[in-house]
Amino acid sequence: MTARVCVLGPSGRMGRAVLEAAVARDDVRITAAVDRPDAGGLGAEVVGGLRATSDLEAGLAACDVYIDFTSPTATRAVAEAAVRHRRAGVIGTTGLGPAEDAAIAELSRVAPIVVAANFSLGVNLVLGLVRQAARALGPEWDAEVVETHHRAKRDAPSGTALMIAKAIAAGHGADYDRVKRHTRDGDVGPRPRGEIGVSSVRGGDVIGEHTAYFFGSAERLEISHRATSRAIFSTGALRAAAWVTGQPPGRYDMLDVLGLE
Ligand code: NAD
């Protein structure tokens, strides 16, 4: 079956990447492209005669599943509208807070939703690897995550860095909120045992780089992932869109889509 897809934010970096990646696939077909009312490019053709609009209701009515790489505010508004249409969703927006999570939870009661801060196969494997490493090495090995992204990225730390740091905490059997350290500045004192640090670097056009460090005594393990094209995210999101339309209502992640644990 070919899933009919509504792409949100066709003028955005990820929206454009999704439109480009969809052309080569036969398991999805773009049937709507919806942007915010003041976005550039409204009315312009985005793919095969299809034009970008700001009519969300019409866009949701014309699809089986929507793909959302926008902003937390938009993600919440679209999820609320999608409840009325009982539309499946693939959500990649990062920086989501409790209000957005609540709207997604509401939608997942009536439709299947994939939510992932990173749609790449490599990063989803990294999550399993860092958890395994943290379990084997224990909190004696100081764990730090460093992420680097382009200068336009709005949220920090990246959603992917948070997933990696939480996977390390899970490997330590620790409560992440108790051990996290997202920034260091001033007289922070010696590093407490079991702390998990996350640092953010911003600059240029870097698509996304993440390294988990495990510092032992006289040795260091590094597990790194570097994205060199947004196609890895857009291809993953389209794969998720084709997969999710066949699922019962609920909230899924990329490990479900990839068939990994
Ligand atoms: P961007 O600023 O280039 O694009 C955002 C798009 O959303 C724009 O086209 C904007 O017009 C549109 N938009 C805003 N409000 C809207 C609304 N109400 N309705 C419809 N469209 C709306 O940003 P980007 O670099 O494409 O990133 C978007 C999001 O995706 C960010 O949160 C980013 O962190 C995340 N991201 C996730 C992954 C992943 O794998 N999950 C990968 C890359 C980026």
Residues whose N, C-alpha, C, O or C-beta is under 5 A from the ligand:
A	BS01	NAD	L8 G9 P10 S11 G12 R13 M14 G15 V34 D35 R36 A39 F69 T70 S71 A74 G92 T93 T94 A116 A117 N118 F119 F233
